[in-house]
Amino acid sequence: MSLPSYESNTLLNQYLLFHYGSQEEVLPYSFGPREALEFPARCVSELVCEHLPSGRARALDVGCAVGRASFELARYFDEVVGVDFSVAFIEAAQELASKGLLDYARAHEGKVTLRSVAAVPEGIDRARVQFETGDAMDLREDLGQFDLVMACNLICRLPEPMRFLSRLSSLVKPGGVLVITTPFTWLEQYTPPEYWLGGQAEGGDSFNGLCEALEGDFSLLQEKDMPMLIKETARKYQWTAVQASVWQRQG
Ligand SMILES: C[S@@+](CC[C@H](N)C(=O)[O-])C[C@H]1O[C@@H](n2cnc3c(N)ncnc32)[C@H](O)[C@@H]1O
């Protein structure tokens, strides 16, 4: 199975629609899972806002893609850093940070696309947000510490998720908050099975694996399921029940 590349125009346009599309653009039907819209913004409004840390100086969004959640974090934090491996995604996010708007072409049918404009929502200070390319498993040493670290739907895209998870205790300030969402979609093309957190055998629950990876340095504040909708074409969607967990760094 070949996997879609996060550098491709198809995925760039799909993620711009996923992060910035209006309800009319994403789900123009009289039916459908409306509660699954705006997933990146809901990660902040439903998870971060429920557990805002006392310090609000710095937030980090790892695997930020085209940046919507990073901008939403800027409503609450003085400085937000968004990091992603994809050059195409980070260039789009940087354009949105500098201009507030970005033209793109969303897939409709076959070769037909529709012109759209991604826009950072009103009321967000874009100057608070910086985007950079980076590898979650090898983040630069001088990134510093954060009051909040968020990683949405990242860990099952990493070749070795533990290389990211074991860095978290030094990235999150003591008392700071960690938000992780994941559909636990383990795929050998992204992650060799020996590095999966679970899903190998009956009883090998991936959330238990995540808890084992974080326990000791973090305590679990909340766990919940969240619906997510990604539009592929006019009539084709991915609907996902994402698992979300919120943690506090001990100490
Ligand atoms: C499934 S998408 C989720 C994006 C975003 N957090 C969201 O919820 O819409 C996974 C993201 O992780 C990024 N990614 C994959 N491997 C990475 C790595 N090693 N380091 C940083 N980002 C990575 C991809 O480029 C992509 O933007």
The ligand as a Gaussian input file, in Angstrom:
#p B3LYP/6-31G(d) Opt

LIG

0 1
 C       -2.531000      12.946000      10.678000
 S       -1.716000      14.480000      10.483000
 C       -2.332000      15.428000      11.879000
 C       -2.094000      16.913000      11.714000
 C       -2.725000      17.827000      12.755000
 N       -2.142000      17.701000      14.063000
 C       -4.216000      17.631000      12.809000
 O       -4.732000      17.148000      13.837000
 O       -4.873000      17.952000      11.811000
 C       -0.057000      14.077000      10.985000
 C        0.908000      15.232000      10.882000
 O        2.155000      14.830000      11.444000
 C        3.194000      15.296000      10.607000
 N        4.350000      14.450000      10.836000
 C        4.560000      13.185000      10.379000
 N        5.764000      12.743000      10.823000
 C        6.302000      13.732000      11.579000
 C        7.510000      13.873000      12.310000
 N        8.430000      12.896000      12.347000
 N        7.731000      15.028000      12.969000
 C        6.823000      16.036000      12.929000
 N        5.665000      15.958000      12.248000
 C        5.400000      14.822000      11.590000
 C        2.618000      15.233000       9.206000
 O        3.344000      16.057000       8.314000
 C        1.196000      15.690000       9.470000
 O        1.085000      17.083000       9.412000

